[in-house]
Amino acid sequence: MVILFVSELNYYLSKEVVPELYVDSSRGEKLKINVDIIFPKMPCAFLSIDAMDISGEQQLDVATNLYKRRLNPDGSKITDEDEKHELGKESKNAADIIKDVLDKEPELDPNRCESCYGGETKELKCCNTCEDVREAYRRKGWAFSNANDIEQCKREGWSDKMTSQKGEGCEVYGYLEVNKVAGNFHFAPGKSFMQHHVHVHDLQPFSGDKFNLTHHIKQLSFGMEYPGMDNPLDNMLVTDVRGSSMYQYFVKIVPTTYTNLDSVVTRSNQYSVTKHEKQVSTTIAAGDQGLPGVFVLYELSPLIVKYKEVRRSFMHFLTGVCAIIGGIFTVAGLIDSMIYHSAKAIQKKIDLGKAL
């Protein structure tokens, strides 16, 4: 009886989560994407992160809330400090390499105007750094193929910077916010730019190289965490055996709210996912159809799931306790009746044997 009562009391004290389904009528919200992915074979200097949606907003190199962490081949951190990076720009470690080279050169004229090697535009007439030349080429839609022919890049040691990180890994973590419409974000090698209204990555500096896109997804979630949240891609390890593979994760997001007993509402999302993988070529600059990388393509459900914590009914608990007590007395009565009649029957046989 004590065990049954304790079990019923424990059930009463626990909270019940009631799911409900509604049409999602929210407007103008942002979708928060939490990311923590390790690329053990891809240097941070090679990796670019881009996000875009079907509304036409293309957010190239979104890095305002993302961090890159350089890793040794064994997975340990190269530096003790994790730095915030604007993706597409040089990391602090790469900047140190350039600074060391510049310190050996004579002081440059701050008012100089160096060539853009044919990439001059009305907005960008002077290219005083290697990054300026790369930006000019991106605006023209040209591939940045040979940095050794560019004086600014030779002066800054751009090629040395790229080769210095070969063999390293990279961890990308943080979050980004995008419009709450269908879209995609991806991790891919090469600088991204627009060419004839098409999003492409410049792979010319890595022509002939095979990229190892082995990745470990430590976390990939959409929105705030809530009790019982299950993210299918968390702790997933994928090994790129063939090299230069394109991994596509098709994600179906279901908006979700969770209201606890204190009426605090957590807005989040849950999702399901399917995966597609193929090997691609890296001989020329490629678009989404032939670009090695990790792509997450997501779309949102028009329905929203609302979870609400509720306390269990005290009357239900009282009814259960009464049922336990009544059941105990009923079972005890049956056992007592069985023992009584059995003893009476045995005694009757004993008396009959004595009479004989």
Phi, psi and omega per residue, in radians:
M1 nan -0.708 -3.136
V2 -1.095 -0.736 -3.129
I3 -1.099 -0.765 3.127
L4 -1.120 -0.697 3.136
F5 -1.162 -0.760 3.124
V6 -1.092 -0.708 3.112
S7 -1.092 -0.757 3.129
E8 -1.159 -0.677 3.126
L9 -1.160 -0.717 3.108
N10 -1.108 -0.695 3.089
Y11 -1.116 -0.689 -3.130
Y12 -1.181 -0.684 -3.104
L13 -1.307 -0.356 3.111
S14 -1.310 2.737 -3.132
K15 -1.664 2.627 3.113
E16 -1.858 2.342 3.124
V17 -1.833 2.050 -3.083
V18 -1.822 2.066 3.100
P19 -1.550 2.516 3.085
E20 -2.403 2.624 -3.079
L21 -2.092 2.232 -3.137
Y22 -2.358 2.909 2.982
V23 -1.385 2.309 -3.105
D24 -1.353 1.960 -3.119
S25 -1.888 0.179 -3.123
S26 -1.229 2.610 -3.108
R27 -2.380 2.601 2.995
G28 1.191 0.399 -3.124
E29 -1.629 2.804 3.047
K30 -1.780 2.625 3.110
L31 -1.825 2.064 3.136
K32 -1.596 2.188 -3.122
I33 -1.983 2.031 3.125
N34 -1.647 2.215 -3.011
V35 -2.260 2.396 2.950
D36 -2.632 1.704 -3.046
I37 -2.242 2.374 3.103
I38 -1.888 2.258 3.006
F39 -1.955 1.643 -3.026
P40 -1.205 -0.279 -3.087
K41 -2.073 0.200 -3.090
M42 -2.139 1.994 3.135
P43 -1.137 2.592 3.140
C44 -1.080 -0.565 -3.111
A45 -1.166 -0.400 -3.126
F46 -1.553 -0.380 -2.905
L47 -1.549 2.308 3.086
S48 -2.149 2.518 3.130
I49 -2.141 2.222 -3.124
D50 -2.333 2.649 3.105
A51 -2.424 2.504 3.109
M52 -2.678 2.807 3.127
D53 -2.360 2.944 -3.052
I54 -1.312 -0.113 3.083
S55 -1.335 -0.099 3.120
G56 1.764 -0.133 3.122
E57 -1.423 2.047 3.133
Q58 -1.949 2.032 -3.094
Q59 -1.829 1.601 -3.100
L60 -1.352 2.377 3.096
D61 0.914 0.911 3.118
V62 -1.233 1.977 -3.067
A63 -2.460 0.242 -3.075
T64 -1.132 -0.474 -3.130
N65 -2.180 0.301 -3.132
L66 -2.003 2.626 -3.132
Y67 -2.198 2.555 3.013
K68 -1.977 2.363 3.128
R69 -2.167 2.052 3.125
R70 -1.280 2.388 -3.074
L71 -2.183 2.546 2.990
N72 -1.296 2.884 3.117
P73 -0.998 -0.465 3.126
D74 -1.484 0.021 3.093
G75 1.644 -0.060 3.138
S76 -1.419 2.735 -3.125
K77 -1.264 2.463 3.081
I78 -1.380 -0.662 3.102
T79 -2.107 2.684 -3.133
D80 -1.328 -0.448 -3.081
E81 -1.736 2.268 3.014
D82 -1.584 2.200 -3.047
E83 -1.922 2.588 3.072
K84 -1.385 2.299 -3.069
H85 -2.076 2.490 2.877
E86 -1.661 1.877 -3.008
L87 -1.078 2.449 -3.050
G88 1.734 -0.283 3.031
K89 -1.842 2.882 -3.053
E90 -1.319 2.555 3.067
S91 -1.324 2.945 -3.133
K92 -1.092 -0.651 -3.139
N93 -1.155 -0.681 3.097
A94 -1.192 -0.646 3.115
A95 -1.122 -0.587 3.092
D96 -1.114 -0.650 3.116
I97 -1.118 -0.769 3.132
I98 -1.123 -0.705 -3.127
K99 -1.097 -0.688 3.124
D100 -1.087 -0.651 3.128
V101 -1.231 -0.744 -3.112
L102 -1.145 -0.545 3.141
D103 -1.116 -0.417 -3.128
K104 -1.510 -0.216 -3.116
E105 -1.619 2.717 3.031
P106 -1.077 2.685 -3.130
E107 -1.098 2.324 -3.083
L108 -1.580 2.635 3.125
D109 -1.212 2.100 -3.137
P110 -1.146 -0.344 -3.138
N111 -1.705 0.260 -3.104
R112 -1.237 2.831 3.068
C113 -2.418 1.722 -3.070
E114 -1.620 2.863 -3.028
S115 -1.238 2.580 3.009
C116 -1.741 0.149 3.086
Y117 0.968 0.866 3.093
G118 1.564 -0.105 -3.090
G119 -1.679 0.243 -3.100
E120 -1.126 2.475 3.043
T121 -2.325 3.071 3.111
K122 -1.101 -0.611 -3.122
E123 -1.452 -0.498 -3.078
L124 -2.279 1.655 -3.103
K125 -1.728 -0.392 -3.116
C126 -2.140 2.407 3.097
C127 -2.172 1.651 -3.075
N128 -1.599 -0.157 3.107
T129 -2.289 2.886 3.105
C130 -1.091 -0.658 3.130
E131 -1.134 -0.605 3.077
D132 -1.091 -0.727 3.121
V133 -1.132 -0.739 3.123
R134 -1.101 -0.703 3.110
E135 -1.134 -0.714 3.107
A136 -1.097 -0.709 3.114
Y137 -1.155 -0.664 3.128
R138 -1.126 -0.696 3.129
R139 -1.137 -0.556 3.102
K140 -1.422 -0.262 -3.073
G141 1.411 0.382 3.139
W142 -1.660 2.647 3.075
A143 -1.435 2.410 3.099
F144 -1.604 1.599 -2.900
S145 -1.630 -0.731 -3.014
N146 -2.317 1.721 -3.115
A147 -1.208 -0.369 -3.103
N148 -1.255 -0.257 3.086
D149 -1.584 -0.095 -3.124
I150 -1.756 2.106 -3.061
E151 -1.052 -0.744 -3.112
Q152 -1.091 -0.665 -3.126
C153 -1.251 -0.656 3.079
K154 -1.127 -0.698 -3.128
R155 -1.148 -0.651 -3.080
E156 -1.541 -0.110 -3.141
G157 1.209 0.698 -3.077
W158 -1.086 -0.737 -3.142
S159 -1.140 -0.670 3.101
D160 -1.103 -0.654 3.135
K161 -1.125 -0.720 -3.115
M162 -1.192 -0.715 -3.108
T163 -1.310 -0.422 -3.092
S164 -1.152 -0.432 -3.095
Q165 -1.718 0.028 3.113
K166 -1.101 2.425 -3.100
G167 1.596 -0.135 3.125
E168 -1.552 2.956 3.014
G169 -2.021 3.098 -3.093
C170 -2.585 2.378 3.021
E171 -1.979 2.217 3.116
V172 -1.938 2.141 -3.133
Y173 -2.521 2.816 -3.095
G174 2.278 -2.596 3.112
Y175 -2.635 2.773 3.024
L176 -2.380 2.677 -3.128
E177 -2.062 2.263 -3.125
V178 -2.245 2.921 3.072
N179 -1.086 2.543 -3.091
K180 -1.424 1.117 3.048
V181 -2.424 2.943 -3.139
A182 -1.083 2.548 -3.134
G183 -3.072 -2.790 3.110
N184 -2.714 2.752 2.936
F185 -2.396 2.631 -3.036
H186 -2.583 2.728 3.086
F187 -2.013 2.065 -3.055
A188 -2.622 2.706 3.106
P189 -1.334 2.716 3.061
G190 1.582 2.678 3.084
K191 -1.296 2.466 -3.127
S192 -1.696 2.570 3.075
F193 -2.786 2.993 3.136
M194 -1.771 2.319 3.089
Q195 -2.366 1.967 -3.083
H196 0.957 0.767 3.111
H197 1.134 0.405 3.103
V198 -2.106 2.354 3.131
H199 -1.419 2.092 -3.119
V200 -2.326 2.873 3.063
H201 -2.081 2.399 3.139
D202 -1.509 1.905 3.138
L203 -1.850 0.158 -3.117
Q204 -1.037 -0.718 3.116
P205 -1.078 -0.317 -3.118
F206 -1.980 0.390 -3.048
S207 -0.959 2.256 3.131
G208 1.577 -0.274 -3.138
D209 -1.378 2.616 3.010
K210 -1.861 2.256 -3.113
F211 -1.653 2.317 3.076
N212 -1.653 1.852 -3.080
L213 -1.650 0.473 3.003
T214 -0.959 2.304 -3.092
H215 -2.547 2.598 3.107
H216 -2.114 1.918 3.137
I217 -1.497 1.740 3.116
K218 -1.303 -0.665 3.107
Q219 -2.676 2.375 2.964
L220 -2.568 1.866 -3.099
S221 -2.419 2.868 -3.117
F222 -2.174 1.884 3.120
G223 1.680 -2.979 -3.105
M224 -1.335 2.697 3.115
E225 -1.428 2.483 3.090
Y226 -2.360 2.822 -3.091
P227 -1.026 2.304 3.116
G228 1.433 0.166 -3.112
M229 -1.187 2.348 -3.117
D230 -2.205 2.058 3.125
N231 -1.881 1.948 -3.021
P232 -1.064 -0.474 -3.069
L233 -1.586 -0.102 -3.129
D234 -1.080 2.386 3.082
N235 1.079 0.550 3.096
M236 -1.630 2.278 3.110
L237 -1.986 2.169 3.141
V238 -2.142 2.223 -3.121
T239 -1.813 2.220 3.117
D240 -1.526 1.648 -3.066
V241 -1.343 -0.706 -3.053
R242 -1.482 -0.430 -3.113
G243 1.531 2.571 3.132
S244 0.902 0.873 -3.139
S245 -1.697 2.694 3.100
M246 -1.941 2.039 -3.132
Y247 -1.870 2.170 3.138
Q248 -2.072 2.208 3.074
Y249 -1.966 1.979 3.135
F250 -1.630 1.954 -2.987
V251 -1.931 2.283 3.047
K252 -1.873 1.968 -3.045
I253 -1.697 2.317 3.078
V254 -1.991 1.947 3.095
P255 -0.991 2.458 -3.035
T256 -2.485 2.448 2.978
T257 -2.144 2.590 3.136
Y258 -2.304 2.091 -3.129
T259 -1.936 2.089 -3.122
N260 -1.510 -3.059 -3.079
L261 -1.145 -0.405 3.110
D262 -1.556 0.185 3.129
S263 1.136 0.437 3.044
V264 -1.521 2.141 -3.055
V265 -1.703 2.219 3.052
T266 -1.905 2.092 3.125
R267 -1.645 2.180 -3.070
S268 -2.618 -2.836 3.123
N269 -2.623 2.609 2.951
Q270 -2.115 2.816 -3.038
Y271 -2.646 2.799 2.960
S272 -2.067 2.798 -3.020
V273 -2.575 2.546 2.953
T274 -2.205 2.680 -3.013
K275 -2.158 2.472 3.056
H276 -2.321 2.498 -3.077
E277 -2.431 2.430 3.040
K278 -2.681 2.763 3.102
Q279 -1.665 2.420 -3.087
V280 -2.210 2.920 3.133
S281 -1.645 2.594 3.138
T282 -2.106 0.445 -3.075
T283 -1.342 -0.439 3.132
I284 -2.369 2.906 3.067
A285 -1.048 2.302 -3.007
A286 -2.200 2.681 3.050
G287 -1.655 -2.808 -3.064
D288 -1.090 -0.421 -3.073
Q289 -1.278 -0.400 -3.093
G290 -2.485 0.761 -3.074
L291 -1.983 2.128 3.060
P292 -1.174 2.390 -3.121
G293 2.843 -3.066 3.100
V294 -2.008 2.034 -3.072
F295 -1.982 2.310 3.052
V296 -2.045 1.896 -3.131
L297 -1.841 2.098 -3.012
Y298 -2.167 2.631 3.006
E299 -2.466 2.698 -3.025
L300 -1.880 2.507 3.091
S301 -1.352 2.534 3.090
P302 -1.318 -0.093 -3.137
L303 -1.828 2.700 3.111
I304 -2.207 2.397 3.098
V305 -1.750 2.255 3.129
K306 -2.030 2.053 3.060
Y307 -1.737 2.398 -3.137
K308 -2.372 2.208 3.069
E309 -1.395 2.307 3.111
V310 -2.324 2.619 3.080
R311 -1.415 2.556 3.141
R312 -1.325 2.615 -3.055
S313 -1.171 2.331 3.080
F314 -1.179 -0.613 3.111
M315 -1.111 -0.610 3.074
H316 -1.137 -0.709 3.094
F317 -1.115 -0.774 -3.137
L318 -1.106 -0.700 3.110
T319 -1.117 -0.703 3.120
G320 -1.128 -0.726 3.112
V321 -1.103 -0.762 3.109
C322 -1.095 -0.652 3.124
A323 -1.154 -0.664 3.111
I324 -1.116 -0.821 -3.139
I325 -1.094 -0.810 3.122
G326 -1.089 -0.694 3.124
G327 -1.140 -0.687 3.123
I328 -1.084 -0.811 3.137
F329 -1.135 -0.662 -3.141
T330 -1.138 -0.820 3.133
V331 -1.127 -0.710 3.113
A332 -1.087 -0.698 3.110
G333 -1.121 -0.699 3.116
L334 -1.128 -0.746 3.140
I335 -1.141 -0.729 3.128
D336 -1.105 -0.731 3.133
S337 -1.138 -0.686 -3.136
M338 -1.149 -0.751 3.130
I339 -1.142 -0.715 -3.104
Y340 -1.101 -0.864 -3.101
H341 -1.204 -0.578 3.099
S342 -1.164 -0.792 3.128
A343 -1.101 -0.647 3.137
K344 -1.169 -0.681 3.139
A345 -1.183 -0.716 3.134
I346 -1.133 -0.735 3.140
Q347 -1.122 -0.618 3.136
K348 -1.141 -0.699 3.114
K349 -1.181 -0.660 3.115
I350 -1.113 -0.771 3.104
D351 -1.118 -0.645 3.136
L352 -1.167 -0.597 -3.138
G353 -1.239 -0.611 3.114
K354 -1.191 -0.617 -3.121
A355 -1.162 -0.599 3.125
L356 -1.293 nan nan
